[in-house]
Amino acid sequence: MDGTVKIFEISTGKELHSFVLGAGSIPSIEFDARGKHIVASGPGGVFQAINIATKEVTVIDSGMGWLAEYRFSPDGRYMASGGSAGMVVWDARTWKEHRRIGGELIAGGRGFVSFTRDSRYLAVIDGTGRLHFYDPATGGDVHTVGEGLRPDGAIEFTQDGRVMAAGIDGKIHVFGPGTAPAVRPGDRK
């Protein structure tokens, strides 16, 4: 665990780049939506955005301590993570903090967040077990559903954005329109 990030070409196995970010583990790494940067969480409880072409490293510190989980909006505008003070949304072009959303209601140890496929909403399950859809640009709580949900895994959307799956209560739960009509108790034979 020397804090090194390496980029390989899949077809040849050739190492293209190697970046040393500091001693310690790097629990999460992801390319931004445009493929120009990689963002790594840790070491030291901060994100580091690395411009692949220039090798410039930008430290992104939320001030919330360790944040292993983060997501990019599909349109490339935002990066978001959840933590002890709610969600933090950054501008994924400048790496500057854009806004904080949800406060203590959203605060959690893992901070599972996800953007809808059209990048219009940021989904998260709050501390009371309700699923919220926030507007990342304004911070507005656009829609809230459910209750008593206990998040313990990632939130993902299908490519068409109509169905969402989330790790809740040790199971995978699927939310979205059904493909068959609901069966009422009187309809059963």
C-alpha positions as CSV (number, residue, x, y, z in Angstrom):
1,M,0.0,0.0,0.0
2,D,2.3,2.7,-1.2
3,G,-0.4,5.1,-2.5
4,T,0.5,4.5,-6.2
5,V,-2.1,4.8,-9.0
6,K,-1.2,3.1,-12.3
7,I,-3.0,3.3,-15.7
8,F,-2.7,0.4,-18.1
9,E,-3.6,-0.1,-21.7
10,I,-5.9,-3.1,-21.8
11,S,-5.0,-4.4,-25.2
12,T,-1.3,-4.6,-24.6
13,G,-1.0,-4.6,-20.8
14,K,1.5,-1.7,-21.1
15,E,1.7,0.7,-18.2
16,L,0.9,4.2,-19.5
17,H,1.1,6.3,-16.3
18,S,2.1,5.9,-12.7
19,F,1.2,8.5,-10.0
20,V,2.4,8.4,-6.4
21,L,-0.2,10.0,-4.2
22,G,1.3,9.3,-0.8
23,A,1.6,6.4,1.6
24,G,-1.5,4.5,2.4
25,S,-4.3,2.7,0.6
26,I,-6.4,4.1,-2.2
27,P,-9.9,2.5,-1.7
28,S,-11.5,4.1,-4.8
29,I,-10.4,5.4,-8.1
30,E,-12.5,6.5,-11.1
31,F,-12.2,8.3,-14.4
32,D,-14.2,11.4,-14.8
33,A,-17.0,11.5,-17.4
34,R,-14.7,13.0,-20.0
35,G,-11.8,10.6,-19.4
36,K,-9.3,13.4,-18.9
37,H,-8.8,12.9,-15.1
38,I,-8.7,10.1,-12.6
39,V,-9.9,10.8,-9.1
40,A,-8.6,8.8,-6.2
41,S,-9.8,8.8,-2.6
42,G,-7.2,8.6,0.1
43,P,-4.6,8.6,1.4
44,G,-5.2,11.3,4.1
45,G,-8.9,11.4,3.7
46,V,-9.0,13.7,0.6
47,F,-9.6,13.2,-3.1
48,Q,-6.9,13.8,-5.6
49,A,-7.8,14.6,-9.2
50,I,-5.0,13.8,-11.6
51,N,-5.0,15.3,-15.1
52,I,-3.7,12.4,-17.2
53,A,-2.1,14.5,-19.9
54,T,-0.3,17.0,-17.7
55,K,0.1,14.9,-14.6
56,E,-1.1,17.9,-12.5
57,V,-2.6,16.8,-9.2
58,T,-5.4,18.8,-7.5
59,V,-6.3,18.0,-3.9
60,I,-10.0,18.1,-3.3
61,D,-10.6,18.3,0.5
62,S,-14.2,18.2,1.7
63,G,-13.3,18.9,5.3
64,M,-15.4,15.8,6.3
65,G,-12.6,13.3,6.7
66,W,-12.5,9.9,4.9
67,L,-14.8,9.8,1.9
68,A,-14.3,6.5,0.0
69,E,-17.4,6.7,-2.2
70,Y,-18.1,9.3,-4.8
71,R,-19.9,9.6,-8.2
72,F,-19.6,11.6,-11.3
73,S,-22.7,12.9,-13.1
74,P,-22.9,11.4,-16.6
75,D,-22.8,14.8,-18.2
76,G,-19.4,15.5,-16.6
77,R,-20.5,18.6,-14.7
78,Y,-20.4,17.3,-11.1
79,M,-18.8,14.9,-8.7
80,A,-20.6,14.1,-5.4
81,S,-20.0,12.3,-2.2
82,G,-21.8,11.7,1.0
83,G,-20.4,11.9,4.5
84,S,-20.7,13.2,8.0
85,A,-22.1,16.6,7.0
86,G,-24.4,15.5,4.2
87,M,-23.5,15.5,0.5
88,V,-20.8,17.6,-1.1
89,V,-21.1,18.4,-4.8
90,W,-18.0,19.6,-6.7
91,D,-17.7,21.2,-10.1
92,A,-16.0,18.4,-12.0
93,R,-14.2,20.9,-14.3
94,T,-12.6,23.1,-11.7
95,W,-12.7,20.7,-8.6
96,K,-14.1,23.5,-6.5
97,E,-16.9,22.8,-4.0
98,H,-20.2,23.7,-5.7
99,R,-22.6,23.2,-2.7
100,R,-23.5,21.0,0.3
101,I,-26.9,19.3,0.3
102,G,-29.0,17.6,3.0
103,G,-26.9,18.4,6.1
104,E,-27.4,16.1,9.1
105,L,-30.5,14.5,7.6
106,I,-28.3,12.9,4.9
107,A,-25.2,12.4,7.1
108,G,-23.9,8.8,7.1
109,G,-20.9,6.6,7.5
110,R,-20.8,5.5,3.8
111,G,-22.5,8.2,1.9
112,F,-24.0,6.2,-1.0
113,V,-25.1,8.6,-3.7
114,S,-25.9,8.3,-7.4
115,F,-26.8,10.6,-10.3
116,T,-29.7,9.8,-12.6
117,R,-28.6,9.0,-16.1
118,D,-29.7,12.4,-17.4
119,S,-27.7,14.1,-14.6
120,R,-30.7,16.0,-13.5
121,Y,-30.9,14.5,-10.0
122,L,-28.7,13.2,-7.2
123,A,-30.2,10.3,-5.3
124,V,-29.5,9.4,-1.6
125,I,-31.3,7.7,1.2
126,D,-31.5,9.9,4.3
127,G,-31.1,9.0,8.0
128,T,-34.8,8.4,8.4
129,G,-34.9,5.9,5.5
130,R,-36.4,8.1,2.8
131,L,-35.1,8.2,-0.7
132,H,-34.4,11.8,-1.9
133,F,-33.8,13.2,-5.4
134,Y,-31.9,16.5,-5.2
135,D,-31.2,19.0,-8.0
136,P,-27.3,19.2,-7.9
137,A,-27.4,22.7,-9.4
138,T,-29.7,24.3,-6.9
139,G,-29.6,21.9,-4.0
140,G,-33.4,21.6,-4.0
141,D,-35.1,18.5,-2.7
142,V,-37.2,17.6,-5.8
143,H,-38.9,14.4,-4.8
144,T,-38.9,12.1,-1.7
145,V,-40.3,8.6,-1.5
146,G,-40.3,5.6,0.8
147,E,-39.6,5.3,4.5
148,G,-37.7,3.0,6.9
149,L,-35.0,2.1,4.3
150,R,-31.6,1.4,5.7
151,P,-28.9,1.9,3.1
152,D,-26.0,-0.4,3.1
153,G,-24.9,-0.5,-0.5
154,A,-24.6,1.5,-3.7
155,I,-27.4,3.1,-5.6
156,E,-27.5,2.5,-9.4
157,F,-29.8,3.5,-12.3
158,T,-30.5,1.6,-15.5
159,Q,-29.2,3.1,-18.7
160,D,-32.7,4.4,-19.6
161,G,-33.0,5.9,-16.1
162,R,-36.4,4.4,-15.4
163,V,-35.3,1.8,-12.8
164,M,-33.1,2.2,-9.7
165,A,-31.5,-0.5,-7.6
166,A,-30.1,0.1,-4.1
167,G,-28.4,-1.9,-1.4
168,I,-30.8,-1.8,1.5
169,D,-31.1,-4.0,4.6
170,G,-28.6,-6.5,3.3
171,K,-30.7,-6.9,0.1
172,I,-30.9,-5.4,-3.4
173,H,-34.1,-3.4,-3.8
174,V,-35.4,-2.3,-7.2
175,F,-37.5,0.8,-7.6
176,G,-39.3,1.8,-10.9
177,P,-42.3,1.1,-13.0
178,G,-43.5,-2.5,-13.1
179,T,-43.9,-4.5,-16.3
180,A,-47.0,-6.3,-15.1
181,P,-50.2,-5.0,-13.6
182,A,-50.5,-5.2,-9.8
183,V,-52.3,-8.3,-8.5
184,R,-55.0,-7.4,-5.9
185,P,-55.9,-10.0,-3.2
186,G,-59.3,-10.7,-4.8
187,D,-57.7,-11.5,-8.1
188,R,-55.8,-14.5,-6.9
189,K,-57.1,-18.0,-7.6
